[in-house]
Amino acid sequence: MKAAIGAILTGDIVNSTKLEAAVEKRLLAELKEILSPYTFEFYRGDSFQVYVEDARASLRTAMLCRTAAIGLQQEEQFPDIRISIGIGEVTQPIIPLGSAKGEAFILSGRSFDDIQKTNTRFAISSNHDWGKLSYELLATYANSIFGELTPKQAEVIFHLLQGETQQKIAERLNKSKSTISQFASSGKWNEIEYLLEAFNKITEKLSTL
């Protein structure tokens, strides 16, 4: 067996038992679509684990999961995703995920246990000292931004994260381009792009150590 640097995402649907069956079903379908490019498993119905070989894609994936959930929020229904990312060695093979090994699994699992005790929704961890601090700062910033997203902002950010243009999103959602631009701005898309760029640079650096 060999070990390679990768990312493990551990997550769950927050307060899933309080969601209407139709809302939970739609969210699960969207999550599975988001995670379809990767190896993933759902367990206990509302929890999941994902292996992302290119760790740089892990934060964007986590953000897609959260915006998918927040975008479904409505009166008395507040779906959200709690998710931790562990960056480190992943021992191959990784199937099944439930019995896979490597530091990324340990890091992700420990961080997930920690955020379950708080109102935190994002966590990013690494065993490298400077990487750990950098990831913690990025996660804190991401929690601040995503904690204030409205459903309409989240819907727009979700599509921007997938690489769609504002014009295409306007056509998809039957909105004016100026409205989409306003949602992107108020949803702090520029800041989110900065977070993703910083995360990629840190992760690339760690992969060379």
Phi, psi and omega in degrees: 000151179232158180246139178224156178285129179206189180233139174243127177254130174239126184209172174205166176274121183290130178052044184299331181292343180268357181273146173296149184304321182293322179292315180296318180298317180294319180295317179300319179296318180292320179297317180295326177292317179298319185273357186302331178288351187240172173278122182214158177220140171258144177216155185054022175082313187242007181244154183209161176222141187224139173253121177246108185299314176270099187302337180298335182276354189290320181291318177301319179298316178298319179294323176298318179298316182291317180292328176298318180289311182298325179296342179265359181294140180207186182304120178067007177233115185230066178295143175207165181240134172254128187210136178242146180241124175253124180252119181174196181289141177233117182282128179270148355282164184248011178250129358281154182298327183299337180242011180287161184229168178132159184295330180297323177296315181296314181299314181296316180296317180295316180295323179294318177300322181293313184285342175296337182271359183229185174267008179291143181246332178247143169214140177227129184223153178210158177274348179279131187304307183288327177294320180300313180296317180298315180296321179297321178294317179297318180295320178298317179295316180297319178299321179296315181292309186287338178290345181251000181294136171272163178304319181292320176296316181299321180298318179290315179299322179304313181287326176296322178297335179273002176090010180282148176281160178297326178296316180294322180294320178300317179292320181296317185266001180058047178235163175286155179297326179294324177294316178297319179298321179295317179294321179295318180292311181291335177275003175062048179298321179300318179294322178295318176299321178297316179301316181295319179295315180296318179299317180298317181295317179296316183293320177299318179297315180298325183292343181263352183281000000 
